[in-house]
Amino acid sequence: MANGLSDLLASNADINQYFASLPANVQNVVSGCGEDICTLEDLLRCIKGVCGTC
C-alpha cells in the first residue's frame, strides 16, 4: 500500500496521469491538504472536498 500521495503517484501510472490532468490549483490544494492519501478513493475524496464534485 502507498504511504502518501507521492508514493501513490509513483506506484500507479494511471492515477499519476489523472492527477497530472487536474488544474494546477487543485493539485496544489490536494498536495497540501494534510490528509494521508494512499488510495484512489482517498484522492477522490480529497478532490471532492476541494472542488465539491468528483
HTML snippet that shows the backbone in 3Dmol.js (N, CA, C, O; Angstrom):
<script src="https://3Dmol.org/build/3Dmol-min.js"></script>
<div id="view" style="width:600px;height:400px;position:relative"></div>
<script>
const pdb = `
ATOM      1  N   MET A   1       0.843  -1.183   0.000  1.00  0.00           N
ATOM      2  CA  MET A   1       0.000   0.000   0.000  1.00  0.00           C
ATOM      3  C   MET A   1       0.886   1.243   0.000  1.00  0.00           C
ATOM      4  O   MET A   1       1.970   1.243   0.583  1.00  0.00           O
ATOM      5  N   ALA A   2       0.435   2.260  -0.631  1.00  0.00           N
ATOM      6  CA  ALA A   2       1.185   3.511  -0.720  1.00  0.00           C
ATOM      7  C   ALA A   2       1.208   4.210   0.638  1.00  0.00           C
ATOM      8  O   ALA A   2       0.309   4.035   1.461  1.00  0.00           O
ATOM      9  N   ASN A   3       2.251   5.002   0.852  1.00  0.00           N
ATOM     10  CA  ASN A   3       2.419   5.706   2.122  1.00  0.00           C
ATOM     11  C   ASN A   3       2.184   7.195   1.998  1.00  0.00           C
ATOM     12  O   ASN A   3       2.726   7.969   2.786  1.00  0.00           O
ATOM     13  N   GLY A   4       1.404   7.609   1.047  1.00  0.00           N
ATOM     14  CA  GLY A   4       1.122   9.015   0.850  1.00  0.00           C
ATOM     15  C   GLY A   4       0.924   9.297  -0.623  1.00  0.00           C
ATOM     16  O   GLY A   4       1.080   8.419  -1.470  1.00  0.00           O
ATOM     17  N   LEU A   5       0.579  10.534  -0.909  1.00  0.00           N
ATOM     18  CA  LEU A   5       0.266  10.909  -2.287  1.00  0.00           C
ATOM     19  C   LEU A   5       1.439  10.660  -3.223  1.00  0.00           C
ATOM     20  O   LEU A   5       1.249  10.091  -4.298  1.00  0.00           O
ATOM     21  N   SER A   6       2.637  11.066  -2.848  1.00  0.00           N
ATOM     22  CA  SER A   6       3.777  10.898  -3.760  1.00  0.00           C
ATOM     23  C   SER A   6       4.051   9.431  -4.037  1.00  0.00           C
ATOM     24  O   SER A   6       4.392   9.074  -5.164  1.00  0.00           O
ATOM     25  N   ASP A   7       3.910   8.566  -3.026  1.00  0.00           N
ATOM     26  CA  ASP A   7       4.093   7.127  -3.248  1.00  0.00           C
ATOM     27  C   ASP A   7       2.993   6.570  -4.145  1.00  0.00           C
ATOM     28  O   ASP A   7       3.254   5.747  -5.023  1.00  0.00           O
ATOM     29  N   LEU A   8       1.764   7.023  -3.920  1.00  0.00           N
ATOM     30  CA  LEU A   8       0.643   6.566  -4.746  1.00  0.00           C
ATOM     31  C   LEU A   8       0.872   6.946  -6.203  1.00  0.00           C
ATOM     32  O   LEU A   8       0.684   6.122  -7.098  1.00  0.00           O
ATOM     33  N   LEU A   9       1.278   8.191  -6.443  1.00  0.00           N
ATOM     34  CA  LEU A   9       1.517   8.649  -7.814  1.00  0.00           C
ATOM     35  C   LEU A   9       2.681   7.903  -8.453  1.00  0.00           C
ATOM     36  O   LEU A   9       2.637   7.594  -9.644  1.00  0.00           O
ATOM     37  N   ALA A  10       3.717   7.611  -7.681  1.00  0.00           N
ATOM     38  CA  ALA A  10       4.885   6.905  -8.203  1.00  0.00           C
ATOM     39  C   ALA A  10       4.569   5.442  -8.512  1.00  0.00           C
ATOM     40  O   ALA A  10       5.179   4.847  -9.402  1.00  0.00           O
ATOM     41  N   SER A  11       3.623   4.866  -7.782  1.00  0.00           N
ATOM     42  CA  SER A  11       3.347   3.439  -7.934  1.00  0.00           C
ATOM     43  C   SER A  11       2.224   3.123  -8.914  1.00  0.00           C
ATOM     44  O   SER A  11       2.026   1.960  -9.267  1.00  0.00           O
ATOM     45  N   ASN A  12       1.479   4.147  -9.365  1.00  0.00           N
ATOM     46  CA  ASN A  12       0.340   3.887 -10.238  1.00  0.00           C
ATOM     47  C   ASN A  12       0.303   4.924 -11.360  1.00  0.00           C
ATOM     48  O   ASN A  12      -0.059   6.079 -11.138  1.00  0.00           O
ATOM     49  N   ALA A  13       0.678   4.503 -12.553  1.00  0.00           N
ATOM     50  CA  ALA A  13       0.769   5.419 -13.698  1.00  0.00           C
ATOM     51  C   ALA A  13      -0.588   6.022 -14.059  1.00  0.00           C
ATOM     52  O   ALA A  13      -0.654   7.188 -14.449  1.00  0.00           O
ATOM     53  N   ASP A  14      -1.665   5.254 -13.937  1.00  0.00           N
ATOM     54  CA  ASP A  14      -2.992   5.775 -14.283  1.00  0.00           C
ATOM     55  C   ASP A  14      -3.423   6.884 -13.319  1.00  0.00           C
ATOM     56  O   ASP A  14      -3.949   7.913 -13.743  1.00  0.00           O
ATOM     57  N   ILE A  15      -3.196   6.667 -12.031  1.00  0.00           N
ATOM     58  CA  ILE A  15      -3.544   7.692 -11.053  1.00  0.00           C
ATOM     59  C   ILE A  15      -2.649   8.910 -11.245  1.00  0.00           C
ATOM     60  O   ILE A  15      -3.114  10.044 -11.137  1.00  0.00           O
ATOM     61  N   ASN A  16      -1.378   8.686 -11.527  1.00  0.00           N
ATOM     62  CA  ASN A  16      -0.446   9.785 -11.786  1.00  0.00           C
ATOM     63  C   ASN A  16      -0.918  10.618 -12.973  1.00  0.00           C
ATOM     64  O   ASN A  16      -0.906  11.848 -12.920  1.00  0.00           O
ATOM     65  N   GLN A  17      -1.332   9.948 -14.037  1.00  0.00           N
ATOM     66  CA  GLN A  17      -1.822  10.648 -15.230  1.00  0.00           C
ATOM     67  C   GLN A  17      -3.091  11.440 -14.907  1.00  0.00           C
ATOM     68  O   GLN A  17      -3.244  12.577 -15.353  1.00  0.00           O
ATOM     69  N   TYR A  18      -3.990  10.848 -14.140  1.00  0.00           N
ATOM     70  CA  TYR A  18      -5.214  11.550 -13.744  1.00  0.00           C
ATOM     71  C   TYR A  18      -4.872  12.780 -12.913  1.00  0.00           C
ATOM     72  O   TYR A  18      -5.397  13.864 -13.168  1.00  0.00           O
ATOM     73  N   PHE A  19      -3.995  12.626 -11.920  1.00  0.00           N
ATOM     74  CA  PHE A  19      -3.615  13.746 -11.061  1.00  0.00           C
ATOM     75  C   PHE A  19      -2.971  14.857 -11.887  1.00  0.00           C
ATOM     76  O   PHE A  19      -3.249  16.036 -11.668  1.00  0.00           O
ATOM     77  N   ALA A  20      -2.114  14.485 -12.835  1.00  0.00           N
ATOM     78  CA  ALA A  20      -1.436  15.463 -13.690  1.00  0.00           C
ATOM     79  C   ALA A  20      -2.427  16.215 -14.573  1.00  0.00           C
ATOM     80  O   ALA A  20      -2.144  17.335 -14.999  1.00  0.00           O
ATOM     81  N   SER A  21      -3.587  15.615 -14.853  1.00  0.00           N
ATOM     82  CA  SER A  21      -4.586  16.265 -15.706  1.00  0.00           C
ATOM     83  C   SER A  21      -5.429  17.287 -14.946  1.00  0.00           C
ATOM     84  O   SER A  21      -6.156  18.069 -15.559  1.00  0.00           O
ATOM     85  N   LEU A  22      -5.336  17.285 -13.632  1.00  0.00           N
ATOM     86  CA  LEU A  22      -6.105  18.239 -12.831  1.00  0.00           C
ATOM     87  C   LEU A  22      -5.503  19.637 -12.963  1.00  0.00           C
ATOM     88  O   LEU A  22      -4.303  19.774 -13.205  1.00  0.00           O
ATOM     89  N   PRO A  23      -6.316  20.663 -12.809  1.00  0.00           N
ATOM     90  CA  PRO A  23      -5.777  22.033 -12.826  1.00  0.00           C
ATOM     91  C   PRO A  23      -4.714  22.195 -11.729  1.00  0.00           C
ATOM     92  O   PRO A  23      -4.795  21.566 -10.674  1.00  0.00           O
ATOM     93  N   ALA A  24      -3.737  23.033 -11.993  1.00  0.00           N
ATOM     94  CA  ALA A  24      -2.625  23.221 -11.055  1.00  0.00           C
ATOM     95  C   ALA A  24      -3.098  23.635  -9.668  1.00  0.00           C
ATOM     96  O   ALA A  24      -2.545  23.183  -8.665  1.00  0.00           O
ATOM     97  N   ASN A  25      -4.118  24.490  -9.601  1.00  0.00           N
ATOM     98  CA  ASN A  25      -4.587  24.926  -8.279  1.00  0.00           C
ATOM     99  C   ASN A  25      -5.184  23.768  -7.485  1.00  0.00           C
ATOM    100  O   ASN A  25      -5.034  23.715  -6.264  1.00  0.00           O
ATOM    101  N   VAL A  26      -5.861  22.838  -8.164  1.00  0.00           N
ATOM    102  CA  VAL A  26      -6.420  21.665  -7.477  1.00  0.00           C
ATOM    103  C   VAL A  26      -5.281  20.755  -7.024  1.00  0.00           C
ATOM    104  O   VAL A  26      -5.304  20.247  -5.902  1.00  0.00           O
ATOM    105  N   GLN A  27      -4.288  20.545  -7.882  1.00  0.00           N
ATOM    106  CA  GLN A  27      -3.132  19.728  -7.499  1.00  0.00           C
ATOM    107  C   GLN A  27      -2.466  20.302  -6.250  1.00  0.00           C
ATOM    108  O   GLN A  27      -2.121  19.560  -5.331  1.00  0.00           O
ATOM    109  N   ASN A  28      -2.287  21.612  -6.219  1.00  0.00           N
ATOM    110  CA  ASN A  28      -1.617  22.252  -5.080  1.00  0.00           C
ATOM    111  C   ASN A  28      -2.406  22.071  -3.792  1.00  0.00           C
ATOM    112  O   ASN A  28      -1.831  21.764  -2.747  1.00  0.00           O
ATOM    113  N   VAL A  29      -3.715  22.259  -3.861  1.00  0.00           N
ATOM    114  CA  VAL A  29      -4.541  22.119  -2.663  1.00  0.00           C
ATOM    115  C   VAL A  29      -4.549  20.665  -2.200  1.00  0.00           C
ATOM    116  O   VAL A  29      -4.425  20.396  -1.005  1.00  0.00           O
ATOM    117  N   VAL A  30      -4.694  19.729  -3.130  1.00  0.00           N
ATOM    118  CA  VAL A  30      -4.707  18.313  -2.774  1.00  0.00           C
ATOM    119  C   VAL A  30      -3.359  17.910  -2.168  1.00  0.00           C
ATOM    120  O   VAL A  30      -3.317  17.178  -1.180  1.00  0.00           O
ATOM    121  N   SER A  31      -2.276  18.381  -2.750  1.00  0.00           N
ATOM    122  CA  SER A  31      -0.944  18.043  -2.239  1.00  0.00           C
ATOM    123  C   SER A  31      -0.741  18.547  -0.812  1.00  0.00           C
ATOM    124  O   SER A  31      -0.024  17.928  -0.026  1.00  0.00           O
ATOM    125  N   GLY A  32      -1.364  19.650  -0.488  1.00  0.00           N
ATOM    126  CA  GLY A  32      -1.192  20.228   0.833  1.00  0.00           C
ATOM    127  C   GLY A  32      -2.363  20.054   1.765  1.00  0.00           C
ATOM    128  O   GLY A  32      -2.450  20.743   2.781  1.00  0.00           O
ATOM    129  N   CYS A  33      -3.260  19.153   1.445  1.00  0.00           N
ATOM    130  CA  CYS A  33      -4.493  19.051   2.234  1.00  0.00           C
ATOM    131  C   CYS A  33      -4.281  18.425   3.604  1.00  0.00           C
ATOM    132  O   CYS A  33      -5.187  18.461   4.436  1.00  0.00           O
ATOM    133  N   GLY A  34      -3.120  17.857   3.861  1.00  0.00           N
ATOM    134  CA  GLY A  34      -2.836  17.327   5.188  1.00  0.00           C
ATOM    135  C   GLY A  34      -3.425  15.960   5.454  1.00  0.00           C
ATOM    136  O   GLY A  34      -3.264  15.420   6.548  1.00  0.00           O
ATOM    137  N   GLU A  35      -4.101  15.392   4.479  1.00  0.00           N
ATOM    138  CA  GLU A  35      -4.647  14.045   4.621  1.00  0.00           C
ATOM    139  C   GLU A  35      -3.644  13.024   4.131  1.00  0.00           C
ATOM    140  O   GLU A  35      -2.819  13.322   3.268  1.00  0.00           O
ATOM    141  N   ASP A  36      -3.711  11.816   4.680  1.00  0.00           N
ATOM    142  CA  ASP A  36      -2.952  10.719   4.104  1.00  0.00           C
ATOM    143  C   ASP A  36      -3.733  10.218   2.907  1.00  0.00           C
ATOM    144  O   ASP A  36      -4.839   9.697   3.052  1.00  0.00           O
ATOM    145  N   ILE A  37      -3.165  10.373   1.737  1.00  0.00           N
ATOM    146  CA  ILE A  37      -3.811   9.926   0.502  1.00  0.00           C
ATOM    147  C   ILE A  37      -3.038   8.713   0.014  1.00  0.00           C
ATOM    148  O   ILE A  37      -1.964   8.835  -0.574  1.00  0.00           O
ATOM    149  N   CYS A  38      -3.606   7.535   0.270  1.00  0.00           N
ATOM    150  CA  CYS A  38      -2.918   6.280  -0.031  1.00  0.00           C
ATOM    151  C   CYS A  38      -3.628   5.447  -1.086  1.00  0.00           C
ATOM    152  O   CYS A  38      -3.072   4.466  -1.581  1.00  0.00           O
ATOM    153  N   THR A  39      -4.852   5.829  -1.433  1.00  0.00           N
ATOM    154  CA  THR A  39      -5.627   5.074  -2.413  1.00  0.00           C
ATOM    155  C   THR A  39      -6.328   6.051  -3.358  1.00  0.00           C
ATOM    156  O   THR A  39      -6.405   7.250  -3.091  1.00  0.00           O
ATOM    157  N   LEU A  40      -6.829   5.518  -4.453  1.00  0.00           N
ATOM    158  CA  LEU A  40      -7.610   6.335  -5.376  1.00  0.00           C
ATOM    159  C   LEU A  40      -8.819   6.914  -4.661  1.00  0.00           C
ATOM    160  O   LEU A  40      -9.180   8.068  -4.889  1.00  0.00           O
ATOM    161  N   GLU A  41      -9.440   6.135  -3.809  1.00  0.00           N
ATOM    162  CA  GLU A  41     -10.614   6.609  -3.076  1.00  0.00           C
ATOM    163  C   GLU A  41     -10.254   7.804  -2.186  1.00  0.00           C
ATOM    164  O   GLU A  41     -11.010   8.771  -2.101  1.00  0.00           O
ATOM    165  N   ASP A  42      -9.099   7.729  -1.528  1.00  0.00           N
ATOM    166  CA  ASP A  42      -8.637   8.856  -0.707  1.00  0.00           C
ATOM    167  C   ASP A  42      -8.445  10.092  -1.571  1.00  0.00           C
ATOM    168  O   ASP A  42      -8.848  11.191  -1.192  1.00  0.00           O
ATOM    169  N   LEU A  43      -7.828   9.911  -2.733  1.00  0.00           N
ATOM    170  CA  LEU A  43      -7.570  11.022  -3.642  1.00  0.00           C
ATOM    171  C   LEU A  43      -8.879  11.645  -4.105  1.00  0.00           C
ATOM    172  O   LEU A  43      -9.023  12.868  -4.087  1.00  0.00           O
ATOM    173  N   LEU A  44      -9.827  10.824  -4.518  1.00  0.00           N
ATOM    174  CA  LEU A  44     -11.111  11.338  -4.998  1.00  0.00           C
ATOM    175  C   LEU A  44     -11.877  12.059  -3.896  1.00  0.00           C
ATOM    176  O   LEU A  44     -12.525  13.075  -4.150  1.00  0.00           O
ATOM    177  N   ARG A  45     -11.806  11.537  -2.671  1.00  0.00           N
ATOM    178  CA  ARG A  45     -12.483  12.179  -1.546  1.00  0.00           C
ATOM    179  C   ARG A  45     -11.884  13.561  -1.293  1.00  0.00           C
ATOM    180  O   ARG A  45     -12.616  14.515  -1.029  1.00  0.00           O
ATOM    181  N   CYS A  46     -10.574  13.671  -1.371  1.00  0.00           N
ATOM    182  CA  CYS A  46      -9.918  14.951  -1.156  1.00  0.00           C
ATOM    183  C   CYS A  46     -10.272  15.924  -2.281  1.00  0.00           C
ATOM    184  O   CYS A  46     -10.546  17.095  -2.021  1.00  0.00           O
ATOM    185  N   ILE A  47     -10.268  15.451  -3.520  1.00  0.00           N
ATOM    186  CA  ILE A  47     -10.630  16.319  -4.660  1.00  0.00           C
ATOM    187  C   ILE A  47     -12.075  16.778  -4.513  1.00  0.00           C
ATOM    188  O   ILE A  47     -12.394  17.937  -4.780  1.00  0.00           O
ATOM    189  N   LYS A  48     -12.944  15.870  -4.090  1.00  0.00           N
ATOM    190  CA  LYS A  48     -14.351  16.247  -3.905  1.00  0.00           C
ATOM    191  C   LYS A  48     -14.470  17.322  -2.838  1.00  0.00           C
ATOM    192  O   LYS A  48     -15.283  18.237  -2.969  1.00  0.00           O
ATOM    193  N   GLY A  49     -13.677  17.222  -1.794  1.00  0.00           N
ATOM    194  CA  GLY A  49     -13.684  18.234  -0.743  1.00  0.00           C
ATOM    195  C   GLY A  49     -13.197  19.577  -1.250  1.00  0.00           C
ATOM    196  O   GLY A  49     -13.670  20.621  -0.801  1.00  0.00           O
ATOM    197  N   VAL A  50     -12.254  19.559  -2.184  1.00  0.00           N
ATOM    198  CA  VAL A  50     -11.696  20.793  -2.743  1.00  0.00           C
ATOM    199  C   VAL A  50     -12.664  21.408  -3.748  1.00  0.00           C
ATOM    200  O   VAL A  50     -12.930  22.610  -3.714  1.00  0.00           O
ATOM    201  N   CYS A  51     -13.179  20.582  -4.633  1.00  0.00           N
ATOM    202  CA  CYS A  51     -13.975  21.078  -5.772  1.00  0.00           C
ATOM    203  C   CYS A  51     -15.471  20.972  -5.556  1.00  0.00           C
ATOM    204  O   CYS A  51     -16.241  21.674  -6.212  1.00  0.00           O
ATOM    205  N   GLY A  52     -15.895  20.113  -4.656  1.00  0.00           N
ATOM    206  CA  GLY A  52     -17.312  19.899  -4.465  1.00  0.00           C
ATOM    207  C   GLY A  52     -17.895  18.865  -5.419  1.00  0.00           C
ATOM    208  O   GLY A  52     -19.078  18.536  -5.330  1.00  0.00           O
ATOM    209  N   THR A  53     -17.067  18.345  -6.339  1.00  0.00           N
ATOM    210  CA  THR A  53     -17.501  17.301  -7.271  1.00  0.00           C
ATOM    211  C   THR A  53     -16.343  16.352  -7.503  1.00  0.00           C
ATOM    212  O   THR A  53     -15.208  16.625  -7.113  1.00  0.00           O
ATOM    213  N   CYS A  54     -16.646  15.231  -8.145  1.00  0.00           N
ATOM    214  CA  CYS A  54     -15.563  14.302  -8.490  1.00  0.00           C
ATOM    215  C   CYS A  54     -15.032  14.673  -9.840  1.00  0.00           C
ATOM    216  O   CYS A  54     -14.111  14.028 -10.339  1.00  0.00           O
TER     217      CYS A  54
END
`;
const viewer = $3Dmol.createViewer("view");
viewer.addModel(pdb, "pdb");
viewer.setStyle({}, {cartoon: {color: "spectrum"}});
viewer.zoomTo();
viewer.render();
</script>
